[in-house]
Amino acid sequence: MRKMQKVVLIFMGIFSMILASACGDQDKEAVEKIEKSLKEKYEEEFTVEKIGGGYGTVTTNTLKAIVSPKSAPEKDFDVEITKDLDKVWDRYMNVVMSEKMDFKASEMAKSTFGESVWVKTNISSDGLSFPNAELNNQKMDVKEYLKLQSDISALIDVFVKSDGKIEMENEAKKLELFADELIAFGTKSANISVYYVDETVFGNVESEYDAQEERVFKHFSEEGRSYYTTWMEIENSQKNQSIDEIVKNFSDNQVE
């Protein structure tokens, strides 16, 4: 009996090594295909940072990867490739357009909240979808990109330098005006958060923001990093909250 168990264990070990080797070969081929495909599409070099797994994918027949441009490793984005290596989808244009939207949204925020603001946007494709694969012109205007992409949404964080003394209704009106400008620009869907921060936090907000990754809202709204926060949503090019509702969304974060 023990001899039989030993034989089975040996067989399973050999099978696992063969399977791991096969998966490794497939991943290697997929990496090469992804990097080659993106280079041809965008005319720049890319590096696959991670690959493997099929969860959260466009179909059940794809591999998921995290990729970044060699010139800017911090700008990583999602890529998927079919297991037969025939098709590649990527979200790189969302990264490119997010940077352009930073500039546009900053202009709008300064015209409503004042000059002492810092804005960060994250343009994404809704659900599991990817941008139109035919869009690869990085010089495209972000307004045109929003027009061509019906399933695009934006996460917009606005940081306002403050002494903590604000009139909430006035600030709510400013946020509503900011949302109106975004809609006029072509923003169909967005979640906007506004943080009122002191001079010290404002001076370091960019580096602090980058370090938080997925914890931005929690970090700045729940951990005493701002005096107040509020938020509103845009859906189907319409504002989801009234001025009164924006006022109700204000929270006191008790900066010390």
Sequence and secondary structure as in RCSB ss.txt:
>XXXX:A:sequence
MRKMQKVVLIFMGIFSMILASACGDQDKEAVEKIEKSLKEKYEEEFTVEKIGGGYGTVTTNTLKAIVSPKSAPEK
DFDVEITKDLDKVWDRYMNVVMSEKMDFKASEMAKSTFGESVWVKTNISSDGLSFPNAELNNQKMDVKEYLKLQS
DISALIDVFVKSDGKIEMENEAKKLELFADELIAFGTKSANISVYYVDETVFGNVESEYDAQEERVFKHFSEEGR
SYYTTWMEIENSQKNQSIDEIVKNFSDNQVE
>XXXX:A:secstr
 HHHHHHHHHHHHHHHHHHHHHHHHHHHHHHHHHHHHHHHHHSS EEEEEE   TT SSTTEEEEEEEETT TT 
 EEEEEETTS  EEE HHHHHHHHHHHHHHHHHHHHHH SSEEEEEEEEESTT    TT   TTS HHHHHHH T
TEEEEEEEEEE  S   HHHHHHHHHHHHHHHHHHT  SEEEEEEEE HHHHHTHHHHHHHHGGGHHHHHHHSSS
 SEEEEEEEETTEES  HHHHHHH EE    
